[in-house]
Amino acid sequence: MPRNPIRLVALLTAALALAGAGSASAQVTIGETGPPAAGTKLCIMGPYDNVPGGASAATFTVPAAGVITSWSNQAPEGLGQELTFKVFRPAGAGPLYPTFQVVGQDGPRSLTPNAVNTFPVEIPVKAGDLIGDNDVNAATVPNAYLLKTSSAADVIYWKGGSSLPGAGTFEATKAEAGSRMNVSATLLAAPTISSLSPRKGPAKGHTAITITGSEFAHVKSVLVGSVPVPFSVVSETEITATTAAGVAGFPTPVTVTTIAGNATTAFNYEPDCKVPKLEDRTLKSAKRALLNAHCRPGKVTRERGVSAKSGKVVKQGLEPGASRPGGAKVSLKLG
């Protein structure tokens, strides 16, 4: 068993991620939380913006664009702890240390001692952003804003005070080796659509469709064209919906929107089936006429002794001139 509790938390997080790979949840965890290593003490100073750096920064890096839906911190003992969650965007190298921009934050939040504290949020992020925090009142109250380790590869960049979203870039003022961030977050990536079934239906609408893809969590709407349609989230990889009426003749976008973004595919409305007159036509000619009229051949029956080649249509299932939804089937009888 690993003796370092920080590494243990990281290993357990990875194992849980693998175990849940086939589960319903599409959200992923960034970062890590855990108690301080035995025999170490947290620094009591601040407030500081704290940004992960060094080799450990990869653990706290956002892997894809989406939305942070919650963040967590494991607080030590002691009342009065407060912490602000932050999202930092790398902005290049400064004269001494890297520069960053604050692009999102939540808090300050009061922490329950000796517990993992989790807070729901909706913070848009891009791939490459870093999650970190600000130890709001660490000058007077111990805060579990970092974890002490013995590895020089574990680095936290500090900047005194608190930078705000939209306030421009700042350069870190210090690099603390042997420290890791004590913060994690859940990320919901933007949705994707891999298939739509069926891809076409009548212009009068009411076609049941199945949308297959990924990241179908926190779905806000399904639009066919610009019309919101009824939908049901079967799982985070499947949505069922029903089309509204539309206009035939060109592809119509089908858009799934979640709190993390949207994805679009295309649905084709078919023109109405205008049933042609089929009497006295051969089977081949009748089928061609039906397809040209946006109808489909249905069941074909024959009088005794009549072949498909020699017979002609003596009866059709729908009267000539009838209007039906595109793709409607018309049965035929040959005599």
C-alpha positions in Angstrom: 0.0 0.0 0.0 1.3 3.5 -0.8 2.3 5.3 2.5 1.8 8.8 1.1 -1.9 9.6 1.6 -1.9 12.2 -1.2 -0.7 9.6 -3.7 -3.3 7.1 -2.2 -6.1 9.6 -3.0 -4.8 10.0 -6.5 -4.7 6.2 -7.0 -8.2 5.8 -5.6 -9.5 8.5 -7.8 -8.0 6.8 -10.9 -9.4 3.4 -9.9 -12.9 4.9 -9.4 -12.7 6.6 -12.8 -11.9 3.2 -14.4 -14.6 1.4 -12.5 -17.2 4.0 -13.6 -16.2 4.2 -17.2 -19.2 2.3 -18.3 -21.6 3.8 -15.9 -24.3 6.5 -16.5 -22.2 9.4 -15.5 -20.2 11.1 -18.2 -18.6 13.7 -15.9 -14.9 13.4 -15.0 -13.0 14.5 -12.0 -10.1 16.9 -12.2 -7.6 17.5 -9.3 -7.5 15.7 -6.0 -8.4 16.2 -2.3 -6.9 14.6 0.8 -5.7 15.1 4.3 -2.2 16.5 4.9 0.6 14.0 5.1 1.3 12.7 8.7 3.6 15.0 10.7 3.2 18.0 8.4 1.4 21.3 9.0 -0.4 23.6 6.6 1.1 27.0 6.0 -0.9 29.7 7.8 -0.7 32.8 5.6 -2.6 34.6 2.9 -4.9 35.4 1.3 -3.2 34.1 -1.9 -4.3 33.0 -5.3 -2.9 29.4 -5.6 -2.2 27.9 -9.0 -0.9 24.3 -9.5 2.4 24.0 -11.3 5.3 21.6 -12.0 4.7 18.0 -12.9 1.6 17.8 -10.7 -0.2 20.5 -12.8 -1.5 17.9 -15.2 -3.8 16.5 -12.5 -5.5 19.9 -12.2 -5.7 20.7 -15.9 -9.1 20.8 -17.7 -8.9 18.2 -20.5 -11.7 19.5 -22.7 -14.1 22.5 -23.0 -17.2 22.3 -21.0 -18.6 23.3 -17.6 -17.4 22.7 -14.0 -20.4 21.4 -12.2 -19.0 21.2 -8.7 -15.8 21.6 -6.7 -14.5 20.0 -3.5 -11.9 20.5 -0.7 -11.0 18.3 2.3 -10.9 20.6 5.3 -8.8 19.9 8.4 -9.9 20.6 11.9 -10.6 24.1 13.0 -13.6 26.4 12.8 -14.0 29.5 10.6 -12.3 28.1 7.4 -13.1 29.8 4.1 -12.0 29.1 0.6 -12.7 30.4 -2.9 -12.5 28.1 -5.9 -10.8 29.5 -9.0 -10.2 28.7 -12.6 -6.9 30.0 -14.0 -6.0 30.3 -17.7 -2.3 30.2 -18.5 -1.2 33.4 -20.2 2.5 32.8 -20.9 5.8 33.3 -19.1 6.6 36.4 -17.0 10.0 37.8 -16.1 10.3 35.4 -13.2 7.2 33.2 -13.0 4.3 32.2 -15.3 1.3 34.5 -15.8 -2.3 33.6 -15.5 -5.8 35.1 -15.9 -8.8 34.3 -13.6 -11.6 33.2 -15.8 -14.0 31.8 -13.2 -14.5 31.6 -9.4 -17.0 30.6 -6.7 -16.9 31.7 -3.1 -15.7 32.4 -0.6 -17.3 29.4 0.9 -17.4 28.4 4.6 -15.9 24.9 5.1 -17.0 22.2 7.5 -14.0 21.0 9.5 -12.7 17.4 9.1 -14.9 16.8 6.1 -14.9 16.9 2.3 -16.8 20.0 1.3 -18.5 20.0 -2.1 -20.3 22.9 -3.8 -22.4 22.9 -7.0 -21.4 25.5 -9.6 -21.7 26.2 -13.4 -18.4 27.6 -14.6 -17.6 27.4 -18.3 -14.0 26.3 -19.0 -11.7 25.6 -21.9 -9.2 22.8 -22.4 -5.9 23.8 -20.7 -7.5 25.8 -17.9 -6.2 25.0 -14.4 -8.3 24.7 -11.2 -7.0 26.2 -8.0 -8.2 28.4 -5.1 -7.7 31.4 -2.9 -7.1 30.8 0.8 -9.3 33.6 1.9 -8.6 33.9 5.6 -5.5 31.7 6.0 -3.6 34.5 7.8 -5.9 34.0 10.8 -7.4 30.5 10.4 -5.7 27.3 9.2 -7.0 26.3 5.7 -6.5 23.0 3.8 -5.8 24.9 0.6 -2.7 22.8 -0.1 -1.1 19.4 0.7 2.6 19.2 1.7 4.7 16.5 0.0 8.3 15.6 -0.3 8.5 15.9 -4.1 10.2 18.9 -5.8 8.0 18.1 -8.8 4.9 19.3 -6.8 4.7 23.0 -7.1 2.2 25.7 -6.3 2.5 29.2 -7.7 1.3 32.0 -5.3 0.2 35.5 -5.9 -0.7 37.8 -3.0 -4.2 39.2 -2.8 -7.0 38.0 -5.0 -7.3 38.5 -8.7 -10.8 38.7 -10.1 -12.3 37.3 -13.4 -11.9 39.8 -16.2 -9.2 41.8 -14.4 -6.4 40.9 -16.8 -3.4 38.8 -16.3 -1.1 38.6 -13.3 2.4 37.1 -12.7 2.9 34.7 -9.8 5.1 36.1 -7.1 6.4 32.9 -5.6 6.8 29.1 -6.4 6.4 26.7 -3.5 8.0 23.3 -4.1 6.8 20.2 -2.2 3.2 21.3 -2.3 0.1 20.2 -4.2 -3.4 21.7 -4.4 -6.1 20.3 -2.2 -9.0 20.8 -4.6 -11.0 18.8 -7.1 -13.8 19.5 -9.5 -16.3 17.7 -11.8 -16.3 18.5 -15.5 -19.1 18.0 -17.9 -17.8 18.3 -21.5 -19.8 19.7 -24.3 -22.3 17.1 -25.9 -21.6 15.3 -29.1 -24.0 13.6 -31.5 -22.9 10.4 -33.4 -26.1 9.3 -35.0 -29.8 10.1 -35.6 -32.4 7.4 -36.3 -34.4 7.8 -38.4 -32.9 10.7 -40.4 -36.0 11.5 -42.3 -39.8 11.7 -41.8 -43.0 13.5 -42.9 -43.2 17.2 -43.0 -46.3 17.1 -40.8 -44.1 16.0 -38.0 -44.6 13.5 -35.0 -41.7 11.3 -36.0 -40.1 9.5 -33.0 -36.3 10.0 -33.3 -33.4 8.6 -31.3 -30.3 10.7 -30.8 -27.2 8.9 -29.9 -24.0 10.6 -28.7 -22.2 11.5 -25.4 -22.3 13.9 -22.5 -26.1 14.1 -22.4 -26.2 15.3 -18.8 -28.1 18.5 -17.7 -29.9 18.6 -21.0 -31.7 21.9 -21.3 -33.5 21.5 -24.7 -33.8 19.6 -28.0 -34.6 21.8 -31.0 -35.7 20.6 -34.4 -35.0 23.7 -36.6 -35.9 26.5 -34.2 -38.8 24.6 -32.5 -38.3 23.1 -29.0 -39.7 19.5 -29.1 -40.6 17.0 -26.4 -37.7 14.8 -25.3 -36.6 12.2 -22.8 -33.0 11.6 -21.6 -32.7 7.8 -21.6 -29.0 7.9 -20.6 -26.0 10.1 -21.0 -25.6 8.6 -24.5 -29.2 8.5 -25.7 -32.1 10.9 -26.1 -35.5 10.2 -27.6 -37.6 13.0 -29.0 -40.6 13.7 -31.4 -40.3 16.0 -34.3 -42.6 18.9 -34.9 -44.0 19.9 -38.3 -41.4 21.3 -40.7 -40.6 22.3 -44.3 -39.6 19.6 -46.8 -36.8 20.0 -49.2 -33.7 20.8 -47.2 -31.9 19.5 -44.1 -33.2 20.7 -40.8 -30.8 21.0 -37.8 -31.5 18.9 -34.7 -29.7 20.6 -31.7 -29.1 19.2 -28.2 -28.2 21.8 -25.7 -26.8 21.1 -22.2 -25.3 23.4 -19.6 -21.9 22.7 -21.2 -22.8 23.6 -24.9 -24.6 22.1 -27.8 -24.3 19.6 -30.7 -26.1 19.5 -34.0 -27.0 17.0 -36.7 -29.6 17.1 -39.5 -33.1 15.7 -40.1 -34.8 15.7 -43.5 -38.5 16.4 -43.8 -40.0 14.4 -46.7 -42.7 16.1 -49.0 -46.2 14.7 -48.6 -47.1 11.6 -50.5 -49.5 12.5 -53.3 -51.0 9.2 -54.3 -50.8 8.8 -58.1 -53.3 6.9 -60.3 -51.7 3.4 -60.7 -54.4 1.4 -62.5 -53.2 -0.4 -65.7 -49.6 0.2 -64.8 -47.0 -2.6 -64.6 -45.6 -3.3 -61.2 -42.3 -1.7 -62.1 -44.0 1.4 -63.5 -46.3 1.6 -60.4 -43.3 1.4 -58.0 -41.5 4.1 -59.9 -44.6 6.4 -59.9 -45.0 5.9 -56.1 -41.4 6.8 -55.4 -41.6 9.9 -57.6 -44.7 10.9 -55.6 -42.8 10.5 -52.3 -44.8 7.4 -51.5 -43.6 3.8 -51.0 -44.9 0.5 -52.4 -46.7 -1.5 -49.8 -47.9 -5.1 -49.9 -48.3 -6.6 -53.4 -50.9 -9.3 -54.1 -51.7 -11.1 -57.4 -54.8 -12.8 -58.8 -54.4 -16.5 -59.5 -52.2 -17.1 -62.6 -50.9 -13.6 -62.8 -47.1 -13.0 -62.6 -45.3 -9.9 -61.4 -44.0 -9.3 -65.0 -47.3 -9.9 -66.9 -49.7 -8.4 -64.4 -51.0 -4.9 -64.2 -52.4 -2.9 -61.3 -56.2 -3.5 -60.9 -56.5 -2.1 -57.4 -54.5 0.2 -55.1 -54.7 0.6 -51.4 -55.1 4.4 -51.4 -57.3 6.4 -53.8 -55.6 8.5 -56.5 -55.1 12.1 -55.3 -55.1 11.2 -51.6 -52.5 13.1 -49.5 -50.6 11.2 -46.9 -47.3 11.9 -44.9 -44.2 11.4 -46.9 -43.1 7.8 -47.3 -46.7 6.4 -46.8 -47.1 2.9 -48.2 -49.6 2.0 -50.9 -50.6 -1.6 -51.3 -51.1 -3.0 -54.9 -53.1 -5.8 -56.4 -52.1 -7.2 -59.8 -54.5 -8.8 -62.2 
